[in-house]
Amino acid sequence: MIDWTAVRDVRGDSGVIVGELLDRLEREPDAALWEELDSRLIVEAECFCSAGFAALPALGRLAQSGDTEQRDRALDLAALITRTLHRHHEDDRLVRAAAPTLVALHRLARKRIASAAGPATVRQLQDILAFAGYTFWAAISLDFTDEHYHLDCPHCSTRLAIVIGDYGHYSAIRDHHDGDILRVPLRPANPAQLSGISRWMHDTAVAAGDMILADGLTHLFGRAGCGACGSTFDLAGWFEAENSPTQPVDAVVPRTDRSS
């Protein structure tokens, strides 16, 4: 049982209000109640309140209801909450207690993506990643029409811009006056040689008919070069390592092969 008096929402109010909203939603779907719940758990597409993590079991029950709109709202909100786990560890105990719920949510999200199309493919793919413990890949942008990542070269520490999109697929040093200089084309991975979560992401994009996403993923999971020192490195591996928290999310939601 959740002690709602011991948690707080994003406004700093007692979690009792969140608990009451969830109870009311379990009795009867209501759009206004969902909007109020969202406003108490999410700010700028992020959850950083203990009431959000405490809400996961109830959201799991709502996601298994017969009402399609209620199911989708619950999955969407639970995914937004779960995506923040690689940055916020103050309430890990609440997430560990919700582990069976995350397994059930993962299963439901897998079923839902079969009917996704367009932008929904990326969002729903990332929902699945979040519930399976791959919260880093669930949280970053994957808009490969115009994507920009920033990281330091692992060999010489030069700050690099990684561009994947309609403007090209390359690494560069971003100059204030001259724009992207010392460009080095990215070396995309062979889709047949991808494995694990990268293979699953690529194959899911292909199955959904999203070839822009599929092509972008081959570049993200390929190799990048540094125009300053001439070295090359595994792009995705270094990007994740450079942005990983001190405490890995695996300690809270172990990564599994549920997504493969």
LUMLO-263740 format. One record per residue (C-alpha): x, y, z; residue in one letter. Coordinates in steps of 0.02 Angstrom, whole numbers, plus 50000, padded with zeros to 5 digits. Example, Ala and Ser with C-alpha at 12.3 -4.5 7.8 and 13.67 -1.06 7.14 Angstrom:
2
506154977550390a
506844994750357s
//
This chain:
260
500005000050000m
500595017549959i
500715030250100d
500175045350000w
500505056950147t
502365052850131a
502545058549950v
502375075249860r
501805080649687d
502695093349576v
501795107649663r
502435102049832g
500705096749888d
500365080649981s
500225065249872g
498515062049949v
497755072449808i
498615061549677v
497995045949764g
496215052449763e
496305056849579l
496915039349538l
495525031549642d
494225041849550r
494945037249381l
494865018749425e
493015020749459r
492595031249306e
493645038249160p
493625057149150d
494685068649040a
494695082749167a
495375071149301l
496775065649185w
497245083649150e
497315087349336e
498365071749367l
499575076249227d
499795093749298s
500235086649469r
501505073949407l
502325081149250i
503205097549214v
503935100649040e
503795082048996a
504725076449152e
504265068749318c
505365073049466f
504175070449611c
503945055749728s
502075055349696a
502415051249514g
503445035849554f
502165030649686a
500785031849554a
501525018349441l
500545003349513p
498885012549496a
499335018149320l
499715000049279g
497964995049333r
497195009049231l
498205003849079a
497404986749088q
495634993549091s
494434990348947g
494305008648898d
495505012348755t
495715030848794e
496015027248978q
497285013748933r
498245025448818d
498245039848943r
498895028349079a
500265021048967l
500805038348909d
500915045349086l
501795030049156a
503065030849015a
503445049249048l
503735045149230i
504835029949192t
505905039249064r
506595050549200t
507315036249303l
509075038349233h
509165055749310r
508155054949471h
508585042249606h
507875050149762e
506385038149764d
507105022049694d
506235011949829r
504565016549753l
505135010949582v
505804994349646r
504114991049725a
503304994049555a
504404981649460a
502954969649419p
501954984449355t
503364989449236l
503364971849164v
501494972949132a
501644990349057l
503034984248943h
501914970348879r
500484982548845l
501634994948757a
502274981048644r
500504977248590k
500094995448557r
501544999348440i
500884987148310a
499615000348256s
500785015448270a
501205026548121a
502195042448091g
502805051848246p
501885039448357a
503155026048309t
504595035048396v
503595039348552r
502875021948572q
504545013748537l
505305024248676q
503885019448793d
504395001248771i
506225005348800l
505805014548961a
504785000249033f
506174987948988a
507494998049082g
508325006648933y
507875023749000t
509325033048918f
508755028348742w
506955031448796a
507325049248847a
508405056548708i
507725064248549s
507665053048395l
507065065748267d
508175060548123f
507495073848006t
508605086248101d
509505078648251e
510995086048341h
511955077948483y
513455084948576h
514855075248657l
516725075748689d
517925065548583c
518485051048695p
520275052848631h
520635071548632c
519125078848725s
518675090648582t
516845095548591r
515955088048441l
514255090748363a
513455075148292i
512215078648153v
510985065548090i
509635072047974g
509165080447813d
510715091647824y
511885076847827g
512625063347937h
514265069148010y
515275074548161s
515995092048165a
516725105648274i
515435119348291r
516245136348261d
515335152148314h
515745161148150h
516015147448021d
514705134748077g
515145116248069d
516975114148022i
518125099048006l
516655088147959r
516905069247962v
515535058147887p
514745045848007l
515015027447967r
513315018947981p
513175001548053a
512654987147943n
510874983148002p
511244964547988a
512684966548111q
511694975848243l
511274965948399s
510334967648562g
509344983548591i
510034992448436s
509434978048324r
507724978148407w
507544997048385m
508044996148202h
506924981148162d
505444989348250t
505665005148146a
505744994947986v
504194984948034a
503265001348064a
503815007847894g
504795022347970d
506345021847860m
506965038947918i
507045032248095l
507815015848038a
509175024647937d
509535036948077g
509775022548199l
511095014448089t
512085030748100h
511785032748287l
512385014948318f
513825016648196g
515505025248214r
515985043548222a
517625052148184g
518475067148262c
519095080548141g
520315086948272a
521315071348311c
520765059448173g
520165045848290s
518565035648271t
517445028648405f
515815019448437d
514555033648436l
513105026548535a
514195017948663g
515195033648701w
513665044948698f
512765034048825e
514315032048934a
514645050748937e
512855054348992n
512605039849112s
512265043949294p
513385038449436t
512065025949489q
511495015949337p
509645013449310v
509984994749304d
510074995349494a
508245000449498v
507464993449339v
508644979849275p
508864979849088r
508114964249014t
507914956248844d
506044959748851r
506264972048706s
507144960048591s
//
